């Protein structure tokens, strides 16, 4: 029963961006409208950490205002499986395009290097002849 999700008409998923320097992330859970145990660390970078919280819809506005007062950035999140599928397809297409462009770049660099090297040797020979 612990991992049973709340019905969508009662709950709301919210993404909260927190600066990494702030050690007290327990303040994220300091409201009655936050579902206990719902805070999940999704990702992080050098400066910020992204959390996902599940809050009750009836206290959502109060909680968002509370977080904004504490200088947190709050964004609503709505899961869309179609968008995820499109994103994966786009990622695959871009990966194929990157591979094709990388292959073209390697070929171009190889041939250009050979031409530049031959031209450089030619210039060296001309300088040697002139001197």
N, C-alpha and C positions, 0 to 999 in steps of 0.2 A: 504494500500500500504506500510505501515511502516514495517510490518513483512514479506513482500514478500521476499523469499530467492533469492539470485543471482544465475544465471546459473552456473553450475560446471565448464564450460570452461572459466569463467571470474573470479571466486573466488577460494580461497584456505583457508581451515580451519587450524589454527595453534594453538598448545598448548604451553603456556608460563608458566614457573615455576618461581615464584618471592619469594624472601625471605620476611617473614612476617614483619620484622623490617622496610623495606622500605615503608614509608607511601605514597610516591608519585607514585601511579600506573597510574596516568594520563599520564606519559611518555610512557606508552604502546600505547596510542592513538595518539602520537605526530608525525604522519606521514600521508601524503596524501593518501597513499595506503590502510590505515585501513578504513574499512566500518564503518561509524558513528553508534554508539549504538550497536556494535557487541561484545564488550567485555563482557564476562559472567564469573563470578566466579563459577568454577565447584566444587572444594573441597579444603580443607585445613587440615593441621596437625599442630604440635607444631611449626615448623620452616618455612614451605613453604606454598604458596597458588598457586593453579593451575587455570589459566585463559584460556578461549577459545576465539580466535580472528578470525574474517573473514577479509582477506586482498585480494586485487586485485592481480591477477596473474602477471600482468606486473610489479608490484613494490615489488614482494615477496622477491627476492634476496636482494634488497637494504634494505628492512625492517628487514630481518633476520640478515644481517650484522650489522645494527644499534643496534638491541637488543643485539647481541653478544658483541659489543663494550661496552655496558652498563652492561655487566656481567649477562644477563638473559639467561636462557636455553630455546632454541626453538626446538620444535619437530613438524614435519608435521603430520597431522591426516587425515586418510581416513576411512570413515565409511564403514563397511562391515557387512551387516545384517546376513550373514551366520556365521561369527565369533561370533557375539553376541549370536546367537542361540546355537552354540557349547559351548560357555562359560556358558550359563544358564544351559544346560544339564549337563555339567561337575560339576557345582556348586551343582545341585540336587544330582548327584551321590556321590559326596564327602560328602554332608550332610547326606545321608543315611549311608554311610560307617562310618562316625563319630558317628552317633547314635548307630550303631551296635557295634563298638569298645568301646564306652562308657558303653553300657550295659554289655559287656563282662568284662570290667575293674571293674565295680561295683560288679559283681558276684565274680570275682577273689579276690578282696579286702575283701569281706565279708567272704568267706571261709578261706582265708589266715589269717585274723584277728582271727578267731575262733581257728585255729590251733596254731598260735603264742601265744595266750592267754593261751591255755591249756598247752603248753610247758613251758611257764613262771611260771604258777602255779606249775607245776611238779618240776621245778628247785627250786622254793621257798620251796616246801615240802622236797626235798632232802637236802637243806641247813639247814632246821630246824631239820631234823633227824640227820645230821652230827654234829651239835652243841649240 
